[in-house]
Amino acid sequence: MADQRTAGTEVPAVRLASISKSFGAIVACDHVDLTLYRGRIHGILGENGAGKSTLMKVLIGLVLPDGGTIEVDGERCQIRDPHDAATRGIGMVHQHFSLVEPLTVWENVMLGDTGRFDAGAARQRVAEISERYGLGVDPDAKLGDLSAGVRQRVEIIKCLRRDPSILIFDEPTSVLTPGESERLFDVLRLAVREENRAVALVSHKLDEILHATDEVTIMRAGSVVQRMETSEADAPLLARAMVGREVSLRSEASALGLIETVAAGAGDGEASRDGDSRIRVPALRLRDVVARGPDGRVSLDGLSVDVFDSEIVGVAGVEGNGQAALTDLLSSLLDADAGTVEVDGVKVEPGKPGAMSDAGVAVIPEDRHSSGCVLDMTVAENLFLVDIERIAKRGIYDPAVMRRDAARLIDDFDIHTAGPDAPFWSLSGGNQQRVVLARELSYSPKVLVASQPTRGLDVGAIEWMTDRLRQVADSGVAVMLISNELEEILQLSDRVVVLFRGRIIGEMGRADVDLEELGLLLGGADTEAAA
């Protein structure tokens, strides 16, 4: 088959030729070529902002190109919207959810259909797809009760239900566990070969590209910089091509998911900083905290943890064990039914609006789109979203002051943007996260809560973010790192605590990490002894 492709005798499923797209002064795609063949998974790798998602949105009809041509199965065509794409057998699993929380899984999957349909048949179809692709989703579950990982699987089912012959996956595993990701790609590869589908996999994760794809196109700054068979690639080569420079071993390991590599160096460098923690007042102390979610169920069940200044405490756990509730509690979005929260020894009422922020707690939220920013506002407006008084004179908002101070933060945090007045949505994911971090740190907090801070970021952006978090701790701030990425926890943390069913059930110092024991704790094993 490879020989036929070389000879040019096989008609590609998709051929994008010289695709160009600009958003104002920002060139997202600069004469990009891409060819997809049936029976093959084609990886599209690049940093946040490299243009890979824009290219895929051109193919699905969400973005109209400024120039270039599209061919599907050898026929030149224009794809004006997603309906056009669907009629040509093209489907896309998006990185960000488009689901309705009050509806069930099967109702979300059926959204957009017209005419009468059989509810029983719809449920059965969802169950069949879930079983075939190993997604494990209950068709009758209410979406609002599901974790982010399960919601991502619902998005995948929505796409697969229409049985597209050309599939686009845009960061499909950003909220899946490593095991879930591995199962998804194993079944996907089988389906691609058996059903002769063409697949484009957009990712910044080197490990996914190396293990799930047949060939890879690497983009940087809107252009294709390299193409190769995946069998000819390795992680250092991909990282260099993607970022345009050498990448540190630790950051590369985080992007790859190389837990052993990170853990092996856990004792390197500075010793754990909690040696005198017994005689210091914690910057943040939670004692026996009990909190309930909007549905009335207990989310935090007697949680106790201390975080001291100049240290990073990593909160490890499988998604859905109280991470979101802990972040909401420290953002003043969730009240405590019992227990206490103290900042620098002073009790704080977590449910009182603005109380945690006023006490000196800054938060990088888990989902920057839902609670960290407003996409339709400008970069400058997002930088001062939570304290408009800082850019006001005599109570009147001053746009000139806002733009001036925003320009300073943009420079300090190396935010790649057209300027303070650029719409926030025009920024890459990595730069959006920099805006959130810049805003939170501009208030000189005592405590920084970083929830999933590198989710959806590429290897270069991960390197920048992890370096910045370490700098924040070095400056004297207490950092609580909440992450589902175990390698990230091991790379950055001075201490590791394990969150299971809303409680801290174990703790390890950086130099004392035992991967086997940590794995047992993550699964809830030996909780009696650990607690």
ABEGO torsion letter per residue (X at the ends): XAAAAAAGABBBABBBBGBBBBBEABBABBGBBBBBBBGBBBBBBEBBGAGAAAAAAAAAGABBBABEBBBBGGBBBBBABAAAAAAAGBBBBBABBBBBAABBAAAAAABGBBEBBBAAAAAAAAAAAAAAAGAGBBAABBAAABBAAAAAAAAAAAAAAAGBABBBBBGAAAABBAAAAAAAAAAAAAAAAAAGBBBBBBBABAAAAAAABABBBBBBGGBBABBBBAAABBAAAAAAAAAGBBBBAAAAAAAAGBAAAAAAAAABEBBBAAAAAAABBBABBBBGBBBBBAAGBBABBGBBBBBBBGBBBBBBEBBGAGAAAAAAAAAGABBBABEBBBBGGBBBBAABBGAAAAAGBBBBBABAAAAABBAABBAAAAAAAABAAAABBGGBBBAAAAAAAAAAAAAAAGBBBAEAABBAAABBAAAAAAAAAAAAAAAGBABBBBBGAABGBBAAAAAAAAAAAAAAAAAGBBBBBBBABAAAAAAABABBBBBBGGBBABBBBAAABBAAAAAAAAAGBGAAAAX
